[in-house]
């Protein structure tokens, strides 16, 4: 949580954070500002309140964040260019030096976050490092400070993610009703005019229904049938038809409009009926899903539940990444991950997580076991997003039925 930042910065020997870029679709900035129609720089000195530096044209949007603001006009760019031989990288580095001074930062380790362009960001921050040898600019793999803070959510964050869960499952329900409203002809769904229904048409409806509910889909939706359902992140071909009796992996992970909090959810469906083979695979994935939720405990080591899932699948003859990390059929991924302003964040529930990776109170995370056999034309995954409550219980934030077969009109 944000209240952990001071401690985490001290633990990682950081004097300050610089967060750069837009207040939309930029998780590090949105964490502080909320979704905001502005682009700027936020500097957080350890032990102090943050300062948001902004374009004067966006001053009211910046002020609405509730963070103390300062305008870039206090650091005249033309003057800075003149002082730095018209070198834009050095001019912007000089501006950062002044902004850091105004934030009370003159030395120490400073971590960089946000969405600066790779090339321009490298030039500017290299120039800043040369201009201020008394500081050390650092980048962080796996974000031990911000991502650790974001790993646990406060009550307001939980409720925003819960709301996204209800939006998500509401749209999933609309999709189920939409599919079931179609007739089947020659073993596939057809529209009123007799033309076959396609995955692309279903996805268009999904995007529309999300937008109507105040959400968006920046990374798209997985809606994959048959062989594609057997490849975990195959999004599904737009021209593919909705065939009866084939598995459809429907993985939907929308966020609040503007790049706010996400929700992550998967169901597997089979239209009209399920073959014996599909039903057998589905039942085992359902058992893994249910077993994890029955066993999982707040405070436990996360990777224990990956082992539980692998052991179950292997006991029934399915290959898993526990025995062979290179497999492409069977259980080929980790059990889950954290969800927040990024669709994948801490905690990690895979076998590579360490003994110190615990399911901490306040974490929001997915459980998503699956089995995949593209060579057999099928894949199954079931996913729910849950909250590790401070009272020790684990709560699925937006429950939804786990039915495999969707009825269709004949």
C-alpha positions as CSV (number, residue, x, y, z in Angstrom):
1,X,0.0,0.0,0.0
2,X,1.1,3.6,-0.4
3,X,1.6,3.7,3.4
4,X,4.4,1.2,2.9
5,X,6.4,3.4,0.5
6,X,8.5,5.2,3.0
7,X,9.6,2.0,4.6
8,X,10.3,0.3,1.2
9,X,12.3,3.3,0.0
10,X,14.4,3.2,3.1
11,X,14.8,-0.5,2.9
12,X,16.1,-0.1,-0.7
13,X,18.2,2.9,0.1
14,X,16.3,5.3,-2.1
15,X,16.2,9.0,-1.5
16,X,13.5,9.7,-4.1
17,X,11.3,8.4,-6.9
18,X,10.8,10.1,-10.3
19,X,7.6,9.1,-12.1
20,X,7.3,10.4,-15.6
21,X,4.5,10.5,-18.2
22,X,0.8,10.4,-18.7
23,X,-1.9,10.0,-16.0
24,X,-3.5,7.4,-18.3
25,X,-2.4,3.9,-19.2
26,X,0.7,4.5,-17.1
27,X,0.5,2.4,-13.9
28,X,3.2,4.1,-11.9
29,X,1.8,7.6,-12.5
30,X,-1.9,6.5,-12.1
31,X,-1.0,4.9,-8.7
32,X,-0.4,8.4,-7.4
33,X,-2.7,10.6,-9.5
34,X,-5.5,8.3,-10.4
35,X,-6.6,8.4,-14.1
36,X,-6.0,12.0,-15.1
37,X,-5.9,13.9,-18.4
38,X,-2.4,15.2,-17.9
39,X,1.3,14.4,-18.5
40,X,4.0,15.4,-16.1
41,X,6.7,14.4,-13.6
42,X,6.0,13.4,-10.1
43,X,8.9,13.5,-7.6
44,X,8.5,11.7,-4.2
45,X,11.3,12.4,-1.7
46,X,11.4,9.8,1.1
47,X,9.6,11.2,4.1
48,X,7.9,13.9,2.1
49,X,4.6,14.4,0.2
50,X,5.0,14.1,-3.6
51,X,5.1,17.1,-5.9
52,X,3.5,16.9,-9.4
53,X,5.2,19.1,-12.1
54,X,2.9,19.8,-15.0
55,X,2.2,21.7,-18.1
56,X,0.2,24.9,-17.4
57,X,-2.5,23.9,-19.9
58,X,-3.2,20.9,-17.7
59,X,-2.9,22.7,-14.3
60,X,-6.5,22.1,-13.3
61,X,-6.4,18.4,-14.2
62,X,-3.2,18.1,-12.1
63,X,-4.6,20.0,-9.2
64,X,-7.7,17.7,-9.2
65,X,-5.4,14.8,-8.2
66,X,-5.0,16.4,-4.8
67,X,-1.2,16.4,-5.1
68,X,0.8,19.6,-4.6
69,X,1.6,20.9,-8.1
70,X,4.3,23.1,-9.7
71,X,4.1,24.4,-13.2
72,X,6.8,23.8,-15.8
73,X,6.7,27.6,-16.4
74,X,8.8,28.0,-13.3
75,X,11.6,26.4,-15.2
76,X,11.6,28.4,-18.6
77,X,12.5,26.0,-21.3
78,X,13.9,28.7,-23.7
79,X,16.2,29.9,-21.0
80,X,17.4,26.4,-20.3
81,X,18.0,25.7,-24.0
82,X,20.1,28.9,-24.2
83,X,22.1,27.9,-21.2
84,X,22.8,24.4,-22.6
85,X,23.8,25.2,-26.2
86,X,20.4,24.3,-27.5
87,X,20.8,20.7,-26.5
88,X,17.3,19.5,-25.6
89,X,18.5,16.6,-23.5
90,X,20.8,18.8,-21.4
91,X,18.1,21.4,-21.1
92,X,15.6,18.9,-19.8
93,X,18.2,17.5,-17.5
94,X,18.8,21.0,-16.1
95,X,15.1,21.3,-15.5
96,X,15.1,18.0,-13.6
97,X,17.9,19.3,-11.5
98,X,15.9,22.3,-10.5
99,X,12.8,20.3,-9.9
100,X,14.7,17.9,-7.7
101,X,16.1,20.8,-5.7
102,X,12.6,22.2,-5.2
103,X,11.6,18.7,-3.9
104,X,14.5,18.8,-1.5
105,X,16.6,16.2,-3.3
106,X,20.3,16.9,-3.8
107,X,22.0,13.6,-3.5
108,X,21.4,9.8,-3.1
109,X,19.8,7.0,-5.1
110,X,16.8,7.9,-7.2
111,X,14.6,5.3,-8.9
112,X,13.0,6.0,-12.3
113,X,9.4,4.9,-13.2
114,X,6.9,5.8,-15.8
115,X,6.6,6.0,-19.6
116,X,9.4,8.1,-20.9
117,X,10.3,7.2,-24.5
118,X,13.2,4.8,-24.4
119,X,15.6,6.9,-26.6
120,X,14.7,10.3,-25.3
121,X,14.6,9.1,-21.7
122,X,18.0,7.5,-22.0
123,X,19.5,10.8,-23.3
124,X,17.8,13.0,-20.7
125,X,18.6,10.9,-17.7
126,X,22.2,10.2,-18.8
127,X,22.6,14.0,-19.1
128,X,21.1,14.4,-15.6
129,X,23.5,11.9,-14.2
130,X,26.4,13.8,-15.7
131,X,25.0,17.1,-14.4
132,X,24.4,15.7,-10.9
133,X,27.2,13.2,-10.0
134,X,26.1,13.3,-6.4
135,X,22.9,11.3,-7.3
136,X,22.6,7.7,-8.6
137,X,19.8,7.1,-11.0
138,X,18.6,3.5,-10.9
139,X,16.1,1.3,-12.8
140,X,14.5,-1.6,-11.0
141,X,13.7,-5.0,-12.5
142,X,10.5,-6.3,-11.0
143,X,10.0,-2.9,-9.2
144,X,10.9,-3.8,-5.6
145,X,9.6,-0.5,-4.3
146,X,6.5,0.5,-6.3
147,X,5.4,-3.1,-7.2
148,X,5.9,-4.2,-3.6
149,X,3.7,-1.3,-2.4
150,X,1.1,-2.1,-5.1
151,X,1.1,-5.7,-4.1
152,X,-1.4,-5.1,-1.3
153,X,-4.5,-2.9,-1.7
154,X,-6.4,-0.6,0.5
155,X,-10.2,-0.7,0.9
156,X,-10.7,1.8,-1.9
157,X,-8.6,-0.1,-4.3
158,X,-10.3,-3.4,-3.5
159,X,-13.7,-1.9,-4.1
160,X,-12.6,-0.5,-7.5
161,X,-11.3,-3.9,-8.5
162,X,-14.5,-5.5,-7.2
163,X,-16.5,-3.1,-9.4
164,X,-14.4,-4.0,-12.4
165,X,-15.1,-7.7,-11.5
166,X,-18.9,-7.0,-11.6
167,X,-18.5,-5.2,-14.9
168,X,-16.5,-8.1,-16.3
169,X,-18.9,-10.8,-15.3
170,X,-21.8,-8.7,-16.4
171,X,-20.3,-8.6,-19.9
172,X,-19.5,-12.4,-19.8
173,X,-23.1,-13.0,-19.0
174,X,-24.1,-10.9,-22.0
175,X,-21.8,-12.9,-24.2
176,X,-23.2,-16.2,-22.9
177,X,-26.8,-15.0,-23.6
178,X,-25.7,-13.7,-27.1
179,X,-24.2,-17.0,-28.1
180,X,-27.2,-19.0,-26.7
181,X,-29.6,-16.8,-28.6
182,X,-28.3,-18.1,-31.9
183,X,-29.5,-21.2,-33.8
184,X,-27.1,-24.0,-34.8
185,X,-27.0,-25.1,-38.4
186,X,-24.5,-27.7,-39.7
187,X,-22.9,-27.8,-36.3
188,X,-22.1,-24.1,-36.0
189,X,-23.9,-20.9,-34.9
190,X,-25.6,-18.9,-37.5
191,X,-27.2,-15.4,-37.5
192,X,-30.8,-14.7,-38.5
193,X,-29.8,-14.3,-42.2
194,X,-28.1,-17.7,-42.2
195,X,-24.5,-16.4,-42.2
196,X,-22.2,-18.0,-39.7
197,X,-21.3,-16.1,-36.6
198,X,-17.6,-15.3,-36.2
199,X,-15.2,-14.7,-33.3
200,X,-14.5,-11.2,-34.6
201,X,-18.2,-10.3,-34.3
202,X,-18.3,-11.6,-30.7
203,X,-15.2,-9.6,-29.8
204,X,-16.8,-6.4,-31.3
205,X,-19.8,-6.9,-29.0
206,X,-17.5,-7.4,-26.0
207,X,-15.7,-4.1,-26.7
208,X,-19.1,-2.3,-27.1
209,X,-20.6,-3.8,-23.9
210,X,-17.4,-2.9,-21.9
211,X,-17.5,0.7,-23.2
212,X,-21.1,1.0,-22.2
213,X,-20.2,0.0,-18.7
214,X,-17.3,2.5,-18.4
215,X,-14.5,0.0,-19.0
216,X,-12.0,-0.6,-21.8
217,X,-10.0,-3.5,-23.2
218,X,-6.5,-2.1,-24.0
219,X,-4.9,-5.6,-24.4
220,X,-7.8,-7.2,-26.2
221,X,-9.6,-10.3,-25.3
222,X,-8.8,-14.0,-25.7
223,X,-11.7,-15.8,-27.3
224,X,-10.2,-18.8,-28.9
225,X,-11.8,-22.0,-30.1
226,X,-10.5,-25.5,-30.9
227,X,-6.8,-25.8,-31.6
228,X,-6.3,-22.1,-30.7
229,X,-7.9,-22.8,-27.3
230,X,-5.0,-25.2,-26.7
231,X,-2.4,-22.3,-27.0
232,X,-2.9,-20.3,-23.7
233,X,-2.4,-16.8,-25.1
234,X,-3.8,-17.3,-28.6
235,X,-6.4,-14.5,-28.9
236,X,-8.5,-16.4,-31.4
237,X,-8.8,-15.7,-35.2
238,X,-11.5,-13.1,-36.1
239,X,-12.8,-15.2,-39.0
240,X,-13.1,-18.5,-37.0
241,X,-16.6,-19.8,-36.8
242,X,-18.4,-20.8,-33.6
243,X,-18.5,-24.6,-33.9
244,X,-20.5,-26.8,-31.5
245,X,-18.7,-29.2,-29.2
246,X,-15.3,-27.4,-29.3
247,X,-13.8,-25.7,-26.3
248,X,-13.7,-21.9,-26.2
249,X,-11.3,-20.3,-23.9
250,X,-12.7,-16.9,-23.0
251,X,-10.2,-14.9,-21.0
252,X,-11.2,-11.3,-20.5
253,X,-9.1,-8.7,-18.6
254,X,-10.5,-5.2,-19.0
255,X,-9.7,-2.1,-16.9
256,X,-11.3,1.1,-15.8
257,X,-11.5,3.6,-18.7
258,X,-8.2,5.5,-19.0
259,X,-6.0,2.8,-17.6
260,X,-7.2,2.3,-14.1
261,X,-7.6,-1.0,-12.2
262,X,-7.9,-4.3,-14.0
263,X,-9.9,-7.5,-13.5
264,X,-8.9,-10.9,-14.9
265,X,-11.4,-13.7,-15.5
266,X,-11.5,-16.9,-17.6
267,X,-14.2,-19.4,-18.4
268,X,-14.1,-22.3,-20.8
269,X,-17.3,-23.1,-22.8
270,X,-18.4,-25.7,-25.2
271,X,-21.4,-24.8,-27.4
272,X,-24.4,-27.2,-27.4
273,X,-22.6,-30.2,-25.9
274,X,-19.2,-31.4,-24.7
275,X,-17.4,-34.5,-25.9
276,X,-16.3,-37.1,-23.3
277,X,-12.7,-36.1,-23.8
278,X,-13.4,-32.4,-23.2
279,X,-15.6,-33.1,-20.2
280,X,-12.9,-35.2,-18.6
281,X,-10.2,-32.5,-19.0
282,X,-12.6,-29.8,-17.8
283,X,-13.6,-31.8,-14.7
284,X,-9.9,-32.1,-13.7
285,X,-9.2,-28.4,-14.3
286,X,-12.4,-27.6,-12.2
287,X,-11.1,-29.9,-9.5
288,X,-7.7,-28.0,-9.5
289,X,-9.5,-24.6,-9.3
290,X,-11.8,-25.8,-6.4
291,X,-8.9,-27.5,-4.6
292,X,-6.8,-24.4,-4.6
293,X,-9.6,-22.2,-3.3
294,X,-10.3,-24.8,-0.6
295,X,-6.7,-24.9,0.5
296,X,-5.2,-21.5,0.0
297,X,-4.5,-19.5,3.1
298,X,-3.5,-15.8,3.7
299,X,0.2,-15.7,4.7
300,X,1.1,-18.9,2.9
301,X,4.1,-19.3,0.5
302,X,2.6,-18.7,-2.9
303,X,4.4,-21.4,-4.8
304,X,2.9,-24.1,-2.6
305,X,-0.3,-23.9,-4.7
306,X,1.5,-24.2,-8.0
307,X,2.9,-27.5,-6.6
308,X,-0.5,-28.6,-5.4
309,X,-1.8,-28.0,-9.0
310,X,1.1,-29.7,-10.7
311,X,0.9,-32.7,-8.4
312,X,-2.9,-33.1,-9.1
313,X,-2.4,-33.0,-12.9
314,X,0.6,-35.3,-12.9
315,X,-1.3,-37.8,-10.8
316,X,-3.8,-38.0,-13.6
317,X,-1.2,-38.4,-16.3
318,X,-0.8,-34.8,-17.6
319,X,2.6,-33.3,-18.1
320,X,3.4,-30.1,-16.2
321,X,6.0,-27.4,-16.0
322,X,7.0,-28.9,-12.6
323,X,8.6,-31.8,-14.3
324,X,9.5,-30.2,-17.6
325,X,9.5,-26.3,-17.9
326,X,9.8,-26.5,-21.7
327,X,6.5,-28.3,-22.4
328,X,3.9,-26.9,-24.7
329,X,1.1,-29.3,-24.0
330,X,-0.5,-30.1,-20.6
331,X,-0.2,-27.6,-17.8
332,X,2.3,-25.1,-19.2
333,X,2.1,-22.0,-17.0
334,X,2.0,-20.7,-13.5
335,X,-1.1,-20.8,-11.3
336,X,-1.6,-17.1,-11.1
337,X,-0.5,-13.5,-10.4
338,X,-1.4,-10.3,-8.8
339,X,-3.9,-7.9,-10.4
340,X,-4.1,-4.1,-10.0
341,X,-3.1,-1.2,-12.1
342,X,-1.2,-3.8,-14.2
343,X,-2.8,-7.0,-15.3
344,X,0.3,-8.9,-14.2
345,X,1.9,-7.8,-10.9
346,X,2.9,-9.2,-7.6
347,X,2.3,-11.7,-6.0
348,X,3.5,-14.4,-8.3
349,X,1.9,-17.8,-7.8
350,X,4.4,-19.8,-9.9
351,X,7.1,-22.3,-9.2
352,X,9.8,-19.7,-9.7
353,X,8.6,-17.6,-6.8
354,X,10.7,-17.8,-3.7
355,X,10.1,-18.8,-0.1
356,X,9.7,-15.1,0.8
357,X,6.9,-14.6,-1.8
358,X,3.9,-14.8,0.5
359,X,0.2,-14.3,0.0
360,X,0.1,-11.1,2.1
361,X,-3.1,-9.7,3.5
362,X,-4.5,-7.2,1.1
363,X,-3.2,-8.9,-2.1
364,X,-5.5,-9.4,-5.0
365,X,-4.5,-12.3,-7.2
366,X,-5.7,-14.8,-9.8
367,X,-6.1,-18.6,-9.6
368,X,-6.1,-20.0,-13.2
369,X,-5.3,-23.7,-13.7
370,X,-5.5,-25.0,-17.2
371,X,-4.7,-27.9,-19.5
372,X,-3.8,-27.4,-23.2
373,X,-3.7,-29.9,-26.0
374,X,-3.5,-28.0,-29.4
375,X,-2.7,-31.2,-31.2
376,X,-6.1,-32.6,-29.9
377,X,-7.9,-29.4,-30.7
378,X,-8.8,-28.4,-27.2
379,X,-7.8,-26.2,-24.2
380,X,-9.4,-25.5,-20.8
381,X,-8.7,-22.8,-18.3
382,X,-10.7,-21.5,-15.4
383,X,-9.8,-18.3,-13.7
384,X,-11.1,-16.2,-10.8
385,X,-9.7,-13.1,-9.2
386,X,-9.6,-13.2,-5.4
387,X,-8.7,-11.0,-2.4
388,X,-6.6,-12.1,0.5
389,X,-8.7,-10.3,3.1
390,X,-7.1,-8.8,6.3
391,X,-9.3,-11.1,8.4
392,X,-7.6,-14.2,6.9
393,X,-10.3,-15.3,4.4
394,X,-9.9,-15.5,0.7
395,X,-12.8,-14.0,-1.3
396,X,-13.5,-14.3,-5.0
397,X,-14.4,-10.7,-5.9
398,X,-17.0,-11.4,-8.6
399,X,-18.3,-15.0,-8.5
400,X,-19.7,-16.4,-11.8
401,X,-21.0,-19.9,-12.7
402,X,-18.5,-22.5,-13.8
403,X,-20.7,-24.2,-16.4
404,X,-18.9,-25.8,-19.3
405,X,-21.8,-26.3,-21.8
406,X,-23.7,-23.3,-23.2
407,X,-27.1,-24.3,-24.6
408,X,-27.9,-23.2,-28.1
409,X,-31.1,-23.3,-30.2
410,X,-31.4,-26.2,-32.6
